[in-house]
C-alpha cells in the first residue's frame, strides 16, 4: 500500500467514529473538553490497536475472527442502538445511554473499530511482516480517527441544538448505530 492508500483507508475507517461522535455531540449538546478528548482518544486508540491485533493474530486465528467479527460489531451496535431508541421514548430525566460515560465510550470504541481488525489481517496478507512496516499505517489510522471524532463531536454540538428541537437525538442516534451495524454485517456477508 502506498501513502495515499493508507490515508484513504484511515478516512474510511474513521467514518463510523465520525458518525458516532456527531450523535454524541447532538445528545450532550455542549462542549465538554475532557469528554471529547477522552472519546476521540479512545476511538483513535482502538482504531489503531485493532489492526495491530488482527495483524498479530493472523497466523493463529484469522479464519475464526473473520467468520464472526461482523457479527460482534453488529451485535454491539444493535444493542446500543436499541437501548438508545428505547430510552428516546422514556420520560426519565437521566437517560441510561450516556456518551459521557467511560463504559459507553469504550463499548462504542470497540464496536466502531471491529472492522479495523480485518484490516490488520489484510495487512498481514499483503506483505507487512515487521512491526516497523505496520507502525506508520497504524499511526495514520489512529490520528485520522482521533481528528474525525473530535470534529464530529464539534459538529454534533454545533448543530445538535436545532436538531434536538425537531426530533429526539437518542432516537436518531439509535437508528444510526443500528444502520452502521447493518452496514458492517451486509458488507461482510456480501464480500
N, C-alpha and C positions, 0 to 999 in steps of 0.2 A: 504494500500500500504506500502510495506517496503522501505527502503532507496534505494536499488538498483532499484526498480521500479520507484521511484521518479527521480533518476538520468537519467535513460533511457528515461523517459517521457520528462525531461528537454532537453536532447540531441535531441530528435525527434522534439520538438517544436522549437528548435534553428536552425534547418536546413534551414528554409526559410530565417531567418535573415542572416545566414552564406552566402547563395547564393546571396542575395541582396547586402550584403556587398562586396562580391567579385566583382560583377558587378560595384558597386560604385567605388571601387578601380581601376578597369580597365578603367572606364570613366575619373576619375580625374587624374590618373597616377602619383600622387605624395603624399607623406606622409604629411598630414595636421593634426597635433595633436588635435587642437580644434575641427575640423570637425569630426574626427573619434571618439573621446571621447564622443562628443555630440550624434552622431549616435548610438554608442554602448550603451550609457546610455539610450537613448530613446527606442531602441529595447529591452533592458533588462527590463526597467520600464514597457513598455506596455505588454511584455510577462508575467510579474508578476501581473500587475494590472487587465488584462483581466480575468484570472481565478478567481480573487477576486470578480470582478463584476458578473461573472457567478455564483459563489457560493452565493453571497449576493442576487441576484435576482431570484434564482431558484424557490423559493416558489411562486413568483408572475408572472413571465414572461417566464418560461422555455420553454413551448411549442412554444410560438411566436418567441423567439430567435433562438431556434433550427431549426425552419422552414425556417429562412431567413439568418442565419449567413454565410453560404457558398455562398449565392448569393451576399451578401455585399462584402465579400473578393474577390470573382471572379470579380465583377464589378470594384472595386478599382484597382486590379492588371491588369485587361484587359485594363482599361482606361490608366493607367500609361504606360503599355507595348505598347499599340497602339500609344501613344504620343511619346514614345522613338523611335519606328520603323519609324513613320512619320518623326521625326526630323533627323533620320540617313540618310535620302535621301535629306535633306535640305542643301543648301550651306551656310547657315548662320553661322557666326563665333561663335556667342553666342547661344548655344542651350537652349531651354526653360526648358528641363528636366535637372535639376542641382542637383546632390546629395549633394552639399554643402549647398543648400538652406534649411532653417529650415522647411518651409512648406512642401517641398518634403520629408524630413526625417520624419516628423510627419505622413504624409499620408502613407509612407512605413511602419512605425512602427505600425500603426493601421491595415493596410492591412495584414501584416505578423503575427499579433497577434490575429486575429479573431478566429482562430482555438482554441486558448487558452481559449476563452470564454466557449466553450463546455467542456473543461477540468474542469473548475470551476463548471459547472453543474454536471459533473460526480463526482467531489469531494463531493458535497452535497449529491448525491445519494448513495455514498459508505460509508457514516458514518462520514464525517468530520462535526461536529456540532459546534465547537467553533473556534474562530479566532486563538487561541493558537495552535490548531491542524493543521490548514492550513498555518500558518506562515512559517514553515520550507519548505514545498514544494514550496511556492511562492518565498522564498529567493533563493532556488536552481535554480528554473526556470529562475529567473531574472539574477542571476550570470552566469549561463551557456550561456544564450542568449547574455549577455554582452561580455563574453570571445569569443564566436564563431563569433560575429560581428567584434570584434577587429581583430582577427586572419584572418577572411575572407577578410576584407579590406586590410590587410597587404599582403595577397596572391594576391589579385587583383592588387595592386600597383606593387608588385614584378614581376608578370608575365604579367601584363597588357600592358606593352610597346611592348612586342613581339606579343601579341595578337592583339593589335591595328594596328600594321603594316600589319597584314594579313587580318583583317576584321574590320568592323565598330563596335566598342564596344556598341554604342547605339542600333544598330540592334540586336546584340546578347543579350543585356540586356533586350530589349523589348520582345524578344521571350521568354527569361527565365521567366520574370514576368508573361506573359500570360500562359506559361506552368504551373507555380506554381498555378495560379488562376484556371486553368482547373483541375489540380490535386486535389485541395481543393474541387471543385464542384463535380467531379466524386466520390471522396471518400465519400462525404456526401450523394450523390444521391444513391450510391450503398449500403450504410450502412442500 
